[in-house]
Amino acid sequence: MKVLFGTIATFALLFLAASGGLSQSAKMEKTTILKASQITATLFPERVFFAGKTAPTQMRNTAGVHFADGTYLLAGLIDSSGYATAVKQKYQGYLLTEVPLEIGGQHVAPGAYGFGFLAGGKFLLMDLGAHDLFQVDSNHDTAIKRPVPFQILAAEGGGYLIYNGRNSVEFKRAE
């Protein structure tokens, strides 16, 4: 009897989903790029820990990806005014990911990281202790008509681009 009820309930849910009778939250989601206006302090912290200090985030300069399975990649610029000059030069933003990533051919495990776009066309990813993990080439996009301080856009081939002004680096969700 329980098996029959479970089977009927499953078919009913499938029928409701196919006919549009389920609420938006009960339907299978699609991957969505998030803008700063969609990111609140419940998703991305207003202060972040990095290199033994906390720094305020620039919530107006955040972006993210909400993947179809409900997981997130979130990133944003920070105010690094309390850090030493050597750290400020390379620490511009904070990245939180619940999924593994590939950035410029480098594997990134789920976690929290500092990042920066460096002179000479490089993107740097650091662990929370400000230790450099890797540098990859970044791109300078002169085709953007009105660059904004920070955004994430879809890239050709299913990946994404993190932009800081005109500078960008491509990433994709890794297996």
C-alpha positions in Angstrom: 0.0 0.0 0.0 2.8 2.4 0.9 4.6 1.7 -2.4 1.4 2.3 -4.4 0.8 5.6 -2.5 4.4 6.7 -3.1 4.1 5.8 -6.8 0.9 7.7 -7.2 2.3 10.7 -5.3 5.4 10.7 -7.5 3.2 10.7 -10.7 1.0 13.5 -9.2 4.1 15.6 -8.6 5.4 15.0 -12.1 2.0 15.8 -13.6 1.8 19.1 -11.5 5.3 20.1 -12.5 4.7 19.4 -16.2 1.4 21.3 -16.1 2.7 24.3 -14.3 0.7 23.5 -11.1 3.7 23.5 -8.7 5.0 26.6 -7.1 8.3 28.1 -8.4 10.3 26.8 -5.4 9.1 23.2 -6.0 10.1 23.2 -9.7 13.6 22.3 -10.8 15.6 25.5 -10.9 18.0 26.6 -13.7 21.4 28.2 -13.2 21.1 31.9 -12.6 23.7 34.7 -12.6 23.1 36.9 -9.5 23.5 40.7 -9.5 24.4 42.8 -6.4 20.8 43.7 -5.9 19.9 40.0 -5.4 22.7 39.3 -2.9 21.9 40.0 0.7 23.9 39.7 3.9 22.2 36.3 4.4 24.1 35.0 1.3 27.3 37.0 1.4 28.8 38.4 4.6 29.1 42.1 5.2 32.5 41.5 6.8 35.0 38.8 5.8 38.1 37.3 7.4 41.3 37.3 5.5 45.0 37.4 6.7 44.2 37.7 10.3 41.8 40.7 10.0 38.2 41.3 9.0 37.3 43.7 6.2 34.0 45.1 5.1 32.6 43.9 1.8 31.3 46.3 -0.9 27.8 44.8 -1.1 27.1 47.0 -4.2 30.0 45.2 -5.9 29.0 41.6 -5.5 27.8 39.0 -7.9 27.3 35.3 -8.0 26.0 32.2 -9.7 23.1 30.2 -8.2 23.5 26.7 -9.7 20.5 24.6 -10.7 21.1 22.2 -7.8 20.8 25.1 -5.2 24.5 25.7 -4.6 26.3 29.0 -4.9 29.4 30.8 -6.1 29.5 34.3 -4.6 32.2 37.0 -5.0 32.6 40.6 -4.3 35.0 43.5 -3.8 36.2 44.4 -0.3 37.5 47.4 1.4 41.2 46.5 2.1 42.1 49.9 3.8 43.2 48.2 7.0 45.7 45.9 5.3 49.4 46.5 4.7 50.3 47.9 1.2 51.7 44.5 0.0 48.4 42.8 0.8 46.2 45.7 -0.6 48.0 45.5 -3.9 46.8 41.9 -4.5 43.7 41.5 -2.3 40.7 43.1 -4.0 37.9 40.6 -3.5 36.5 37.7 -1.7 35.2 34.5 -3.3 33.0 31.9 -1.7 32.1 28.7 -3.5 30.1 25.6 -2.5 31.2 23.8 -5.6 34.6 22.9 -7.1 35.7 25.3 -9.8 38.2 25.5 -12.6 39.8 28.9 -13.1 42.3 29.1 -15.9 42.9 25.4 -15.9 43.5 25.4 -12.1 41.3 23.4 -9.7 39.7 25.2 -6.8 38.0 23.3 -4.0 34.9 24.6 -2.3 35.8 27.2 0.3 36.6 30.9 0.8 39.4 32.7 -1.0 40.9 36.2 -1.6 41.5 37.3 -5.1 42.9 40.1 -7.1 43.5 41.3 -10.6 47.2 42.2 -10.9 49.2 44.4 -13.3 50.5 42.6 -16.3 47.2 40.8 -17.0 47.2 38.2 -14.1 44.5 36.9 -11.8 45.7 35.8 -8.4 43.8 33.4 -6.0 44.9 33.3 -2.3 43.9 31.2 0.7 42.6 32.9 3.8 46.1 33.3 5.2 47.0 35.5 2.2 49.2 32.7 0.7 49.2 32.8 -3.1 47.6 29.6 -4.5 48.1 30.4 -8.2 48.1 33.1 -10.9 46.5 32.7 -14.3 46.2 35.0 -17.2 43.3 37.5 -17.2 41.8 39.3 -20.1 41.4 43.0 -20.7 38.1 43.5 -22.5 38.0 46.8 -24.5 34.6 45.8 -26.1 32.6 46.5 -23.0 30.8 49.8 -23.5 30.2 50.7 -19.9 32.3 48.6 -17.5 31.1 48.4 -13.9 33.4 47.8 -10.9 32.3 44.2 -10.5 30.1 41.6 -12.2 29.8 38.0 -13.4 28.7 37.3 -17.0 28.0 34.1 -19.0 30.9 33.1 -21.2 30.8 31.2 -24.5 30.9 27.5 -23.9 29.0 27.4 -20.6 31.4 29.0 -18.3 31.4 32.4 -16.6 33.5 35.5 -16.5 34.3 37.4 -13.3 34.9 41.1 -14.3 36.6 43.7 -12.3 36.1 46.7 -14.5 37.4 45.6 -17.9 39.6 42.8 -16.5 38.2 39.3 -16.4 39.0 35.7 -15.8 36.9 32.8 -16.9 35.8 30.0 -14.6 33.5 27.0 -14.8 32.1 24.5 -12.4 34.4 21.5 -12.1 33.5 17.9 -11.4 
